[in-house]
């Protein structure tokens, strides 16, 4: 009540931004109202964003959770864009700005991009040691770096787990840190722990499509492929403009369900297939498309000349032995070398 009286940004608790809302009934005789949203930068009293949302009374209860999530994402997105514009104008970067710069690079999972993102996230954590989103994303880049390097040394995974545990200690209700604990556990061969972390994260954010993808991933490693398909299909329906890792995991689910054509279709939707080229070669080989299998294999080996089937088997969590044999046979059929 105090904050709604007088000039809000003069007496309120310290905040960089204020979100003001108002609801006005439409003069149409229909049960429709307009909610206006203003985002104000408190330092200058400057409006950063203004928008309007139509509200229909009959639908509000059923869409409440998703509506709030979308609205919060929109507000945060506008604040983030404003912060980046201010950074480009002044050159002054806060912990949040370093985090935003890193997140702009996160969709490119090649090693140079990951290392640049790590640098920005490291600066964010230096400036704000308890900045949970930066800690969680830094953990994620460590796991992705391990995947890119394909090394038997699991130091990067242990670093990722430590960073995620640190983030979780600051905010036990943060789903992102639990998600990264799950990722680290998955590649440390703790499949039960990975599933437990992903399920705990999902309880905190039940409508988060990324967490459905993670659950599909661990269910695939546990050889529960029909359950994995239900999860990944739901995730793709929630996020039609999905990032590459959705299609990579979706392709893996299809492959292990022996839906090789669907696997290739899903994997082909990736903008940067990267490590998924091996799975594309395996899927093409199982379809007896030798030319496509050879093309994908050569692209994969050009990217990672040291790859061998035996090396893959030693690095990654083993599902059902039949599934392991299925994938290894497909890789060999595609022409990948067995060992070094």
Phi, psi and omega in degrees: 000321180297320184290339182271001179246134179079181178294108190302317188282003177269324187240358184285168172300148185304126177207146179281331182221150174236138175252121180250134178231154175211146180239128182232130177290137176284144181270057182240354184082356179263155180284064184232140176225162175247130173254122177266143179234124175240131174250123186240129173282118190291328185299322183249355186064031186259133177285125180269326186204143171222134178212167178229143179233133178278131180246131176243121190302325183290340185254350189299318184295319184286334183253009190305308185296312181292324178299314181297319181296316180295318180295316179297318179298320180296314180298314180296322178297319179293321178295317179300316179297321178295318179297318180292322177297319179295321179297316181294331180280323187250337183081359180271123184243122174275175175302320181295320180294318176300321177297315180298320179298317179295320183292333176294336182263354193289339181285347176259112187261017173288158188301314180301320179293320179297318181292324176294319178297319178301320180298315179294318180293323176299320177295320178299316181290327176297317181286329182217087187300339180255023180281094189300313180302321180292319178298316181295317180290326176296320175300318182296318181295328178294317178296317179294324177298319179299318179298318181294320184284333179059040183261150175287342178289120184261021180302318180298322179292323177293323175296317179299316180297319180296316180296318179293321177296322178297316178298317181296327179292331178281326182214097183292345181261014180270116182290330183296320180292322176296323178298317181287330171298322178294317179298314180298316181298321182303312184273354169269011176069023175258077186294321179296318178295321179299314181296320180298316180294317181296320179293322177295320178296320181295325177296326179281333182220072188295340181257014182274110185298326180301324182288329173296322178296316179299318179296321177298321180298309183289327176295327176295316178295334177271004178065030176255072196287325179293320176295320179297319179297320178298319181292312185289326177296318178297318180297317180293328178288329179281334185227079183294339175258055189289149173287173187300324186294334174301311185288329178296310180292321177300319178297320178296318178301314180297319181301312184286345171270006179063028174260073191292323179293318176296322178301312180296321179299314180294315181294328180291345178283350180289137177286322180229091186299323176052238182296339181287351178301328179295317179292326177295318178296318180297318180295316179297321179297320180291340175270002181064027175265084188295323181295312179296319180300317180294320180295314179295321180298315181295321177296318181295318181287330175295326179283325183219082185296338184275000185292141170215159181296318180297323179295316179300316183298328182280340188265326194254153181303130183271122174280208174308134181307327178295322178292319178300312179298321179302310182289317181297318178298322180293320177297316179295321178297328178283351175101009178290146179293146180287314183211174181276000000 
